[in-house]
Amino acid sequence: MQELEFTLSSEFIELNKLLKMLSLVESGGQANAVITEGLVLYNGEVDTRKRLKLRKGDCVVFAETRIKIC
């Protein structure tokens, strides 16, 4: 599994924007689709909120990639 660290430049980033920013999906629409289909884990559990606010210490897993929010 690939591991990445994402450093926040503000208080939070929304889940769908993170997936798009890291090029794990091709578009915002695709990001929303994989989230609502339950393909993304947030801190070890499936979460279907597209605009979930990620903060420091959170962990996201999608498509064999683990992203730690710093």
mmCIF file of the N, C-alpha and C atoms, coordinates in Angstrom:
data_MODEL
# 
_entry.id   MODEL 
# 
loop_
_atom_site.group_PDB 
_atom_site.id 
_atom_site.type_symbol 
_atom_site.label_atom_id 
_atom_site.label_alt_id 
_atom_site.label_comp_id 
_atom_site.label_asym_id 
_atom_site.label_entity_id 
_atom_site.label_seq_id 
_atom_site.pdbx_PDB_ins_code 
_atom_site.Cartn_x 
_atom_site.Cartn_y 
_atom_site.Cartn_z 
_atom_site.occupancy 
_atom_site.B_iso_or_equiv 
_atom_site.pdbx_formal_charge 
_atom_site.auth_seq_id 
_atom_site.auth_comp_id 
_atom_site.auth_asym_id 
_atom_site.auth_atom_id 
_atom_site.pdbx_PDB_model_num 
ATOM 1   N N  . MET A 1 1  ? 0.843   -1.192 0.000   1.00 0.00 ? 1  MET A N  1 
ATOM 2   C CA . MET A 1 1  ? 0.000   0.000  0.000   1.00 0.00 ? 1  MET A CA 1 
ATOM 3   C C  . MET A 1 1  ? 0.880   1.245  0.000   1.00 0.00 ? 1  MET A C  1 
ATOM 4   N N  . GLN A 1 2  ? 0.548   2.161  -0.865  1.00 0.00 ? 2  GLN A N  1 
ATOM 5   C CA . GLN A 1 2  ? 1.273   3.428  -0.948  1.00 0.00 ? 2  GLN A CA 1 
ATOM 6   C C  . GLN A 1 2  ? 0.832   4.330  0.206   1.00 0.00 ? 2  GLN A C  1 
ATOM 7   N N  . GLU A 1 3  ? 1.784   5.020  0.814   1.00 0.00 ? 3  GLU A N  1 
ATOM 8   C CA . GLU A 1 3  ? 1.461   5.932  1.912   1.00 0.00 ? 3  GLU A CA 1 
ATOM 9   C C  . GLU A 1 3  ? 1.886   7.337  1.543   1.00 0.00 ? 3  GLU A C  1 
ATOM 10  N N  . LEU A 1 4  ? 0.977   8.290  1.736   1.00 0.00 ? 4  LEU A N  1 
ATOM 11  C CA . LEU A 1 4  ? 1.237   9.699  1.444   1.00 0.00 ? 4  LEU A CA 1 
ATOM 12  C C  . LEU A 1 4  ? 0.945   10.529 2.680   1.00 0.00 ? 4  LEU A C  1 
ATOM 13  N N  . GLU A 1 5  ? 1.604   11.676 2.761   1.00 0.00 ? 5  GLU A N  1 
ATOM 14  C CA . GLU A 1 5  ? 1.268   12.654 3.787   1.00 0.00 ? 5  GLU A CA 1 
ATOM 15  C C  . GLU A 1 5  ? 0.808   13.906 3.077   1.00 0.00 ? 5  GLU A C  1 
ATOM 16  N N  . PHE A 1 6  ? -0.289  14.484 3.558   1.00 0.00 ? 6  PHE A N  1 
ATOM 17  C CA . PHE A 1 6  ? -0.809  15.721 2.986   1.00 0.00 ? 6  PHE A CA 1 
ATOM 18  C C  . PHE A 1 6  ? -0.782  16.773 4.074   1.00 0.00 ? 6  PHE A C  1 
ATOM 19  N N  . THR A 1 7  ? -0.062  17.854 3.821   1.00 0.00 ? 7  THR A N  1 
ATOM 20  C CA . THR A 1 7  ? 0.050   18.936 4.792   1.00 0.00 ? 7  THR A CA 1 
ATOM 21  C C  . THR A 1 7  ? -0.986  20.006 4.490   1.00 0.00 ? 7  THR A C  1 
ATOM 22  N N  . LEU A 1 8  ? -1.811  20.279 5.473   1.00 0.00 ? 8  LEU A N  1 
ATOM 23  C CA . LEU A 1 8  ? -2.856  21.288 5.318   1.00 0.00 ? 8  LEU A CA 1 
ATOM 24  C C  . LEU A 1 8  ? -2.261  22.687 5.276   1.00 0.00 ? 8  LEU A C  1 
ATOM 25  N N  . SER A 1 9  ? -2.834  23.530 4.420   1.00 0.00 ? 9  SER A N  1 
ATOM 26  C CA . SER A 1 9  ? -2.430  24.933 4.385   1.00 0.00 ? 9  SER A CA 1 
ATOM 27  C C  . SER A 1 9  ? -3.501  25.797 5.045   1.00 0.00 ? 9  SER A C  1 
ATOM 28  N N  . SER A 1 10 ? -4.605  25.153 5.454   1.00 0.00 ? 10 SER A N  1 
ATOM 29  C CA . SER A 1 10 ? -5.672  25.848 6.181   1.00 0.00 ? 10 SER A CA 1 
ATOM 30  C C  . SER A 1 10 ? -6.179  24.904 7.267   1.00 0.00 ? 10 SER A C  1 
ATOM 31  N N  . GLU A 1 11 ? -7.302  25.227 7.862   1.00 0.00 ? 11 GLU A N  1 
ATOM 32  C CA . GLU A 1 11 ? -7.826  24.435 8.976   1.00 0.00 ? 11 GLU A CA 1 
ATOM 33  C C  . GLU A 1 11 ? -8.260  23.035 8.553   1.00 0.00 ? 11 GLU A C  1 
ATOM 34  N N  . PHE A 1 12 ? -8.791  22.897 7.314   1.00 0.00 ? 12 PHE A N  1 
ATOM 35  C CA . PHE A 1 12 ? -9.290  21.606 6.847   1.00 0.00 ? 12 PHE A CA 1 
ATOM 36  C C  . PHE A 1 12 ? -9.283  21.569 5.326   1.00 0.00 ? 12 PHE A C  1 
ATOM 37  N N  . ILE A 1 13 ? -9.504  20.361 4.768   1.00 0.00 ? 13 ILE A N  1 
ATOM 38  C CA . ILE A 1 13 ? -9.752  20.175 3.340   1.00 0.00 ? 13 ILE A CA 1 
ATOM 39  C C  . ILE A 1 13 ? -10.904 19.192 3.224   1.00 0.00 ? 13 ILE A C  1 
ATOM 40  N N  . GLU A 1 14 ? -11.773 19.400 2.245   1.00 0.00 ? 14 GLU A N  1 
ATOM 41  C CA . GLU A 1 14 ? -12.897 18.498 2.040   1.00 0.00 ? 14 GLU A CA 1 
ATOM 42  C C  . GLU A 1 14 ? -12.423 17.229 1.348   1.00 0.00 ? 14 GLU A C  1 
ATOM 43  N N  . LEU A 1 15 ? -13.015 16.103 1.710   1.00 0.00 ? 15 LEU A N  1 
ATOM 44  C CA . LEU A 1 15 ? -12.594 14.799 1.221   1.00 0.00 ? 15 LEU A CA 1 
ATOM 45  C C  . LEU A 1 15 ? -12.566 14.727 -0.303  1.00 0.00 ? 15 LEU A C  1 
ATOM 46  N N  . ASN A 1 16 ? -13.630 15.176 -0.973  1.00 0.00 ? 16 ASN A N  1 
ATOM 47  C CA . ASN A 1 16 ? -13.656 15.079 -2.435  1.00 0.00 ? 16 ASN A CA 1 
ATOM 48  C C  . ASN A 1 16 ? -12.565 15.929 -3.084  1.00 0.00 ? 16 ASN A C  1 
ATOM 49  N N  . LYS A 1 17 ? -12.262 17.075 -2.487  1.00 0.00 ? 17 LYS A N  1 
ATOM 50  C CA . LYS A 1 17 ? -11.202 17.930 -3.034  1.00 0.00 ? 17 LYS A CA 1 
ATOM 51  C C  . LYS A 1 17 ? -9.829  17.300 -2.835  1.00 0.00 ? 17 LYS A C  1 
ATOM 52  N N  . LEU A 1 18 ? -9.631  16.605 -1.716  1.00 0.00 ? 18 LEU A N  1 
ATOM 53  C CA . LEU A 1 18 ? -8.358  15.932 -1.469  1.00 0.00 ? 18 LEU A CA 1 
ATOM 54  C C  . LEU A 1 18 ? -8.094  14.856 -2.514  1.00 0.00 ? 18 LEU A C  1 
ATOM 55  N N  . LEU A 1 19 ? -9.087  14.026 -2.798  1.00 0.00 ? 19 LEU A N  1 
ATOM 56  C CA . LEU A 1 19 ? -8.904  12.958 -3.783  1.00 0.00 ? 19 LEU A CA 1 
ATOM 57  C C  . LEU A 1 19 ? -8.556  13.526 -5.156  1.00 0.00 ? 19 LEU A C  1 
ATOM 58  N N  . LYS A 1 20 ? -9.207  14.610 -5.521  1.00 0.00 ? 20 LYS A N  1 
ATOM 59  C CA . LYS A 1 20 ? -8.931  15.237 -6.815  1.00 0.00 ? 20 LYS A CA 1 
ATOM 60  C C  . LYS A 1 20 ? -7.549  15.906 -6.821  1.00 0.00 ? 20 LYS A C  1 
ATOM 61  N N  . MET A 1 21 ? -7.215  16.609 -5.750  1.00 0.00 ? 21 MET A N  1 
ATOM 62  C CA . MET A 1 21 ? -5.939  17.319 -5.669  1.00 0.00 ? 21 MET A CA 1 
ATOM 63  C C  . MET A 1 21 ? -4.751  16.361 -5.765  1.00 0.00 ? 21 MET A C  1 
ATOM 64  N N  . LEU A 1 22 ? -4.894  15.166 -5.195  1.00 0.00 ? 22 LEU A N  1 
ATOM 65  C CA . LEU A 1 22 ? -3.813  14.180 -5.218  1.00 0.00 ? 22 LEU A CA 1 
ATOM 66  C C  . LEU A 1 22 ? -3.851  13.312 -6.473  1.00 0.00 ? 22 LEU A C  1 
ATOM 67  N N  . SER A 1 23 ? -4.759  13.636 -7.406  1.00 0.00 ? 23 SER A N  1 
ATOM 68  C CA . SER A 1 23 ? -4.906  12.908 -8.680  1.00 0.00 ? 23 SER A CA 1 
ATOM 69  C C  . SER A 1 23 ? -5.232  11.428 -8.483  1.00 0.00 ? 23 SER A C  1 
ATOM 70  N N  . LEU A 1 24 ? -5.966  11.123 -7.429  1.00 0.00 ? 24 LEU A N  1 
ATOM 71  C CA . LEU A 1 24 ? -6.420  9.749  -7.216  1.00 0.00 ? 24 LEU A CA 1 
ATOM 72  C C  . LEU A 1 24 ? -7.681  9.472  -8.014  1.00 0.00 ? 24 LEU A C  1 
ATOM 73  N N  . VAL A 1 25 ? -8.341  10.537 -8.457  1.00 0.00 ? 25 VAL A N  1 
ATOM 74  C CA . VAL A 1 25 ? -9.502  10.468 -9.344  1.00 0.00 ? 25 VAL A CA 1 
ATOM 75  C C  . VAL A 1 25 ? -9.299  11.508 -10.438 1.00 0.00 ? 25 VAL A C  1 
ATOM 76  N N  . GLU A 1 26 ? -10.049 11.367 -11.532 1.00 0.00 ? 26 GLU A N  1 
ATOM 77  C CA . GLU A 1 26 ? -9.879  12.278 -12.659 1.00 0.00 ? 26 GLU A CA 1 
ATOM 78  C C  . GLU A 1 26 ? -10.684 13.562 -12.537 1.00 0.00 ? 26 GLU A C  1 
ATOM 79  N N  . SER A 1 27 ? -11.768 13.522 -11.761 1.00 0.00 ? 27 SER A N  1 
ATOM 80  C CA . SER A 1 27 ? -12.638 14.700 -11.680 1.00 0.00 ? 27 SER A CA 1 
ATOM 81  C C  . SER A 1 27 ? -13.328 14.751 -10.327 1.00 0.00 ? 27 SER A C  1 
ATOM 82  N N  . GLY A 1 28 ? -13.936 15.894 -10.057 1.00 0.00 ? 28 GLY A N  1 
ATOM 83  C CA . GLY A 1 28 ? -14.716 16.035 -8.836  1.00 0.00 ? 28 GLY A CA 1 
ATOM 84  C C  . GLY A 1 28 ? -15.918 15.111 -8.832  1.00 0.00 ? 28 GLY A C  1 
ATOM 85  N N  . GLY A 1 29 ? -16.515 14.915 -10.001 1.00 0.00 ? 29 GLY A N  1 
ATOM 86  C CA . GLY A 1 29 ? -17.650 14.000 -10.109 1.00 0.00 ? 29 GLY A CA 1 
ATOM 87  C C  . GLY A 1 29 ? -17.262 12.569 -9.779  1.00 0.00 ? 29 GLY A C  1 
ATOM 88  N N  . GLN A 1 30 ? -16.096 12.165 -10.250 1.00 0.00 ? 30 GLN A N  1 
ATOM 89  C CA . GLN A 1 30 ? -15.617 10.815 -9.948  1.00 0.00 ? 30 GLN A CA 1 
ATOM 90  C C  . GLN A 1 30 ? -15.308 10.695 -8.458  1.00 0.00 ? 30 GLN A C  1 
ATOM 91  N N  . ALA A 1 31 ? -14.749 11.751 -7.872  1.00 0.00 ? 31 ALA A N  1 
ATOM 92  C CA . ALA A 1 31 ? -14.475 11.741 -6.431  1.00 0.00 ? 31 ALA A CA 1 
ATOM 93  C C  . ALA A 1 31 ? -15.775 11.538 -5.660  1.00 0.00 ? 31 ALA A C  1 
ATOM 94  N N  . ASN A 1 32 ? -16.802 12.293 -6.018  1.00 0.00 ? 32 ASN A N  1 
ATOM 95  C CA . ASN A 1 32 ? -18.096 12.159 -5.342  1.00 0.00 ? 32 ASN A CA 1 
ATOM 96  C C  . ASN A 1 32 ? -18.665 10.748 -5.504  1.00 0.00 ? 32 ASN A C  1 
ATOM 97  N N  . ALA A 1 33 ? -18.510 10.168 -6.681  1.00 0.00 ? 33 ALA A N  1 
ATOM 98  C CA . ALA A 1 33 ? -19.031 8.829  -6.943  1.00 0.00 ? 33 ALA A CA 1 
ATOM 99  C C  . ALA A 1 33 ? -18.344 7.774  -6.079  1.00 0.00 ? 33 ALA A C  1 
ATOM 100 N N  . VAL A 1 34 ? -17.016 7.786  -6.007  1.00 0.00 ? 34 VAL A N  1 
ATOM 101 C CA . VAL A 1 34 ? -16.326 6.753  -5.219  1.00 0.00 ? 34 VAL A CA 1 
ATOM 102 C C  . VAL A 1 34 ? -16.617 6.912  -3.730  1.00 0.00 ? 34 VAL A C  1 
ATOM 103 N N  . ILE A 1 35 ? -16.835 8.150  -3.294  1.00 0.00 ? 35 ILE A N  1 
ATOM 104 C CA . ILE A 1 35 ? -17.163 8.378  -1.883  1.00 0.00 ? 35 ILE A CA 1 
ATOM 105 C C  . ILE A 1 35 ? -18.555 7.828  -1.581  1.00 0.00 ? 35 ILE A C  1 
ATOM 106 N N  . THR A 1 36 ? -19.546 8.162  -2.403  1.00 0.00 ? 36 THR A N  1 
ATOM 107 C CA . THR A 1 36 ? -20.913 7.689  -2.138  1.00 0.00 ? 36 THR A CA 1 
ATOM 108 C C  . THR A 1 36 ? -21.057 6.184  -2.325  1.00 0.00 ? 36 THR A C  1 
ATOM 109 N N  . GLU A 1 37 ? -20.178 5.570  -3.121  1.00 0.00 ? 37 GLU A N  1 
ATOM 110 C CA . GLU A 1 37 ? -20.198 4.112  -3.299  1.00 0.00 ? 37 GLU A CA 1 
ATOM 111 C C  . GLU A 1 37 ? -19.541 3.381  -2.128  1.00 0.00 ? 37 GLU A C  1 
ATOM 112 N N  . GLY A 1 38 ? -18.972 4.130  -1.190  1.00 0.00 ? 38 GLY A N  1 
ATOM 113 C CA . GLY A 1 38 ? -18.369 3.513  -0.007  1.00 0.00 ? 38 GLY A CA 1 
ATOM 114 C C  . GLY A 1 38 ? -16.975 2.964  -0.233  1.00 0.00 ? 38 GLY A C  1 
ATOM 115 N N  . LEU A 1 39 ? -16.260 3.495  -1.208  1.00 0.00 ? 39 LEU A N  1 
ATOM 116 C CA . LEU A 1 39 ? -14.919 3.005  -1.532  1.00 0.00 ? 39 LEU A CA 1 
ATOM 117 C C  . LEU A 1 39 ? -13.807 3.730  -0.786  1.00 0.00 ? 39 LEU A C  1 
ATOM 118 N N  . VAL A 1 40 ? -14.169 4.681  0.067   1.00 0.00 ? 40 VAL A N  1 
ATOM 119 C CA . VAL A 1 40 ? -13.178 5.475  0.798   1.00 0.00 ? 40 VAL A CA 1 
ATOM 120 C C  . VAL A 1 40 ? -13.349 5.225  2.288   1.00 0.00 ? 40 VAL A C  1 
ATOM 121 N N  . LEU A 1 41 ? -12.232 4.962  2.959   1.00 0.00 ? 41 LEU A N  1 
ATOM 122 C CA . LEU A 1 41 ? -12.241 4.807  4.413   1.00 0.00 ? 41 LEU A CA 1 
ATOM 123 C C  . LEU A 1 41 ? -11.732 6.083  5.068   1.00 0.00 ? 41 LEU A C  1 
ATOM 124 N N  . TYR A 1 42 ? -12.433 6.518  6.091   1.00 0.00 ? 42 TYR A N  1 
ATOM 125 C CA . TYR A 1 42 ? -12.048 7.689  6.879   1.00 0.00 ? 42 TYR A CA 1 
ATOM 126 C C  . TYR A 1 42 ? -11.795 7.216  8.309   1.00 0.00 ? 42 TYR A C  1 
ATOM 127 N N  . ASN A 1 43 ? -10.563 7.318  8.764   1.00 0.00 ? 43 ASN A N  1 
ATOM 128 C CA . ASN A 1 43 ? -10.180 6.841  10.090  1.00 0.00 ? 43 ASN A CA 1 
ATOM 129 C C  . ASN A 1 43 ? -10.659 5.404  10.338  1.00 0.00 ? 43 ASN A C  1 
ATOM 130 N N  . GLY A 1 44 ? -10.501 4.561  9.297   1.00 0.00 ? 44 GLY A N  1 
ATOM 131 C CA . GLY A 1 44 ? -10.779 3.140  9.431   1.00 0.00 ? 44 GLY A CA 1 
ATOM 132 C C  . GLY A 1 44 ? -12.214 2.708  9.156   1.00 0.00 ? 44 GLY A C  1 
ATOM 133 N N  . GLU A 1 45 ? -13.105 3.653  8.857   1.00 0.00 ? 45 GLU A N  1 
ATOM 134 C CA . GLU A 1 45 ? -14.500 3.316  8.614   1.00 0.00 ? 45 GLU A CA 1 
ATOM 135 C C  . GLU A 1 45 ? -14.991 3.947  7.317   1.00 0.00 ? 45 GLU A C  1 
ATOM 136 N N  . VAL A 1 46 ? -15.945 3.293  6.667   1.00 0.00 ? 46 VAL A N  1 
ATOM 137 C CA . VAL A 1 46 ? -16.547 3.851  5.462   1.00 0.00 ? 46 VAL A CA 1 
ATOM 138 C C  . VAL A 1 46 ? -17.325 5.103  5.850   1.00 0.00 ? 46 VAL A C  1 
ATOM 139 N N  . ASP A 1 47 ? -17.135 6.162  5.081   1.00 0.00 ? 47 ASP A N  1 
ATOM 140 C CA . ASP A 1 47 ? -17.872 7.409  5.303   1.00 0.00 ? 47 ASP A CA 1 
ATOM 141 C C  . ASP A 1 47 ? -18.288 7.937  3.940   1.00 0.00 ? 47 ASP A C  1 
ATOM 142 N N  . THR A 1 48 ? -19.556 8.225  3.757   1.00 0.00 ? 48 THR A N  1 
ATOM 143 C CA . THR A 1 48 ? -20.058 8.622  2.444   1.00 0.00 ? 48 THR A CA 1 
ATOM 144 C C  . THR A 1 48 ? -20.306 10.130 2.321   1.00 0.00 ? 48 THR A C  1 
ATOM 145 N N  . ARG A 1 49 ? -19.773 10.910 3.246   1.00 0.00 ? 49 ARG A N  1 
ATOM 146 C CA . ARG A 1 49 ? -19.930 12.373 3.167   1.00 0.00 ? 49 ARG A CA 1 
ATOM 147 C C  . ARG A 1 49 ? -18.892 12.944 2.205   1.00 0.00 ? 49 ARG A C  1 
ATOM 148 N N  . LYS A 1 50 ? -19.349 13.489 1.097   1.00 0.00 ? 50 LYS A N  1 
ATOM 149 C CA . LYS A 1 50 ? -18.445 14.012 0.062   1.00 0.00 ? 50 LYS A CA 1 
ATOM 150 C C  . LYS A 1 50 ? -17.636 15.203 0.550   1.00 0.00 ? 50 LYS A C  1 
ATOM 151 N N  . ARG A 1 51 ? -18.252 16.036 1.340   1.00 0.00 ? 51 ARG A N  1 
ATOM 152 C CA . ARG A 1 51 ? -17.575 17.256 1.803   1.00 0.00 ? 51 ARG A CA 1 
ATOM 153 C C  . ARG A 1 51 ? -17.110 17.147 3.252   1.00 0.00 ? 51 ARG A C  1 
ATOM 154 N N  . LEU A 1 52 ? -16.804 15.920 3.650   1.00 0.00 ? 52 LEU A N  1 
ATOM 155 C CA . LEU A 1 52 ? -16.274 15.671 4.982   1.00 0.00 ? 52 LEU A CA 1 
ATOM 156 C C  . LEU A 1 52 ? -15.026 16.513 5.192   1.00 0.00 ? 52 LEU A C  1 
ATOM 157 N N  . LYS A 1 53 ? -14.980 17.245 6.286   1.00 0.00 ? 53 LYS A N  1 
ATOM 158 C CA . LYS A 1 53 ? -13.837 18.115 6.564   1.00 0.00 ? 53 LYS A CA 1 
ATOM 159 C C  . LYS A 1 53 ? -12.722 17.315 7.232   1.00 0.00 ? 53 LYS A C  1 
ATOM 160 N N  . LEU A 1 54 ? -11.609 17.194 6.545   1.00 0.00 ? 54 LEU A N  1 
ATOM 161 C CA . LEU A 1 54 ? -10.457 16.472 7.071   1.00 0.00 ? 54 LEU A CA 1 
ATOM 162 C C  . LEU A 1 54 ? -9.547  17.440 7.791   1.00 0.00 ? 54 LEU A C  1 
ATOM 163 N N  . ARG A 1 55 ? -9.099  17.034 8.960   1.00 0.00 ? 55 ARG A N  1 
ATOM 164 C CA . ARG A 1 55 ? -8.218  17.875 9.779   1.00 0.00 ? 55 ARG A CA 1 
ATOM 165 C C  . ARG A 1 55 ? -6.948  17.099 10.136  1.00 0.00 ? 55 ARG A C  1 
ATOM 166 N N  . LYS A 1 56 ? -6.006  17.798 10.734  1.00 0.00 ? 56 LYS A N  1 
ATOM 167 C CA . LYS A 1 56 ? -4.746  17.165 11.137  1.00 0.00 ? 56 LYS A CA 1 
ATOM 168 C C  . LYS A 1 56 ? -5.019  15.922 11.969  1.00 0.00 ? 56 LYS A C  1 
ATOM 169 N N  . GLY A 1 57 ? -4.284  14.849 11.659  1.00 0.00 ? 57 GLY A N  1 
ATOM 170 C CA . GLY A 1 57 ? -4.420  13.598 12.394  1.00 0.00 ? 57 GLY A CA 1 
ATOM 171 C C  . GLY A 1 57 ? -5.353  12.594 11.749  1.00 0.00 ? 57 GLY A C  1 
ATOM 172 N N  . ASP A 1 58 ? -6.173  13.039 10.795  1.00 0.00 ? 58 ASP A N  1 
ATOM 173 C CA . ASP A 1 58 ? -7.092  12.126 10.114  1.00 0.00 ? 58 ASP A CA 1 
ATOM 174 C C  . ASP A 1 58 ? -6.332  11.238 9.126   1.00 0.00 ? 58 ASP A C  1 
ATOM 175 N N  . CYS A 1 59 ? -6.936  10.105 8.799   1.00 0.00 ? 59 CYS A N  1 
ATOM 176 C CA . CYS A 1 59 ? -6.354  9.162  7.850   1.00 0.00 ? 59 CYS A CA 1 
ATOM 177 C C  . CYS A 1 59 ? -7.426  8.725  6.860   1.00 0.00 ? 59 CYS A C  1 
ATOM 178 N N  . VAL A 1 60 ? -7.074  8.743  5.580   1.00 0.00 ? 60 VAL A N  1 
ATOM 179 C CA . VAL A 1 60 ? -7.990  8.352  4.510   1.00 0.00 ? 60 VAL A CA 1 
ATOM 180 C C  . VAL A 1 60 ? -7.334  7.227  3.722   1.00 0.00 ? 60 VAL A C  1 
ATOM 181 N N  . VAL A 1 61 ? -8.111  6.193  3.367   1.00 0.00 ? 61 VAL A N  1 
ATOM 182 C CA . VAL A 1 61 ? -7.606  5.111  2.534   1.00 0.00 ? 61 VAL A CA 1 
ATOM 183 C C  . VAL A 1 61 ? -8.509  4.988  1.313   1.00 0.00 ? 61 VAL A C  1 
ATOM 184 N N  . PHE A 1 62 ? -7.877  5.003  0.135   1.00 0.00 ? 62 PHE A N  1 
ATOM 185 C CA . PHE A 1 62 ? -8.605  4.836  -1.121  1.00 0.00 ? 62 PHE A CA 1 
ATOM 186 C C  . PHE A 1 62 ? -7.662  4.238  -2.154  1.00 0.00 ? 62 PHE A C  1 
ATOM 187 N N  . ALA A 1 63 ? -8.113  3.225  -2.870  1.00 0.00 ? 63 ALA A N  1 
ATOM 188 C CA . ALA A 1 63 ? -7.382  2.618  -3.987  1.00 0.00 ? 63 ALA A CA 1 
ATOM 189 C C  . ALA A 1 63 ? -5.940  2.280  -3.616  1.00 0.00 ? 63 ALA A C  1 
ATOM 190 N N  . GLU A 1 64 ? -5.792  1.529  -2.534  1.00 0.00 ? 64 GLU A N  1 
ATOM 191 C CA . GLU A 1 64 ? -4.458  1.082  -2.095  1.00 0.00 ? 64 GLU A CA 1 
ATOM 192 C C  . GLU A 1 64 ? -3.519  2.245  -1.739  1.00 0.00 ? 64 GLU A C  1 
ATOM 193 N N  . THR A 1 65 ? -4.101  3.390  -1.382  1.00 0.00 ? 65 THR A N  1 
ATOM 194 C CA . THR A 1 65 ? -3.314  4.547  -0.965  1.00 0.00 ? 65 THR A CA 1 
ATOM 195 C C  . THR A 1 65 ? -3.817  5.025  0.396   1.00 0.00 ? 65 THR A C  1 
ATOM 196 N N  . ARG A 1 66 ? -2.900  5.145  1.337   1.00 0.00 ? 66 ARG A N  1 
ATOM 197 C CA . ARG A 1 66 ? -3.222  5.669  2.662   1.00 0.00 ? 66 ARG A CA 1 
ATOM 198 C C  . ARG A 1 66 ? -2.686  7.094  2.744   1.00 0.00 ? 66 ARG A C  1 
ATOM 199 N N  . ILE A 1 67 ? -3.560  8.026  3.121   1.00 0.00 ? 67 ILE A N  1 
ATOM 200 C CA . ILE A 1 67 ? -3.180  9.434  3.182   1.00 0.00 ? 67 ILE A CA 1 
ATOM 201 C C  . ILE A 1 67 ? -3.324  9.899  4.623   1.00 0.00 ? 67 ILE A C  1 
ATOM 202 N N  . LYS A 1 68 ? -2.238  10.360 5.189   1.00 0.00 ? 68 LYS A N  1 
ATOM 203 C CA . LYS A 1 68 ? -2.254  10.924 6.541   1.00 0.00 ? 68 LYS A CA 1 
ATOM 204 C C  . LYS A 1 68 ? -2.296  12.434 6.414   1.00 0.00 ? 68 LYS A C  1 
ATOM 205 N N  . ILE A 1 69 ? -3.235  13.051 7.125   1.00 0.00 ? 69 ILE A N  1 
ATOM 206 C CA . ILE A 1 69 ? -3.378  14.501 7.077   1.00 0.00 ? 69 ILE A CA 1 
ATOM 207 C C  . ILE A 1 69 ? -2.517  15.095 8.179   1.00 0.00 ? 69 ILE A C  1 
ATOM 208 N N  . CYS A 1 70 ? -1.621  15.992 7.785   1.00 0.00 ? 70 CYS A N  1 
ATOM 209 C CA . CYS A 1 70 ? -0.688  16.634 8.737   1.00 0.00 ? 70 CYS A CA 1 
ATOM 210 C C  . CYS A 1 70 ? -0.961  18.117 8.831   1.00 0.00 ? 70 CYS A C  1 
# 
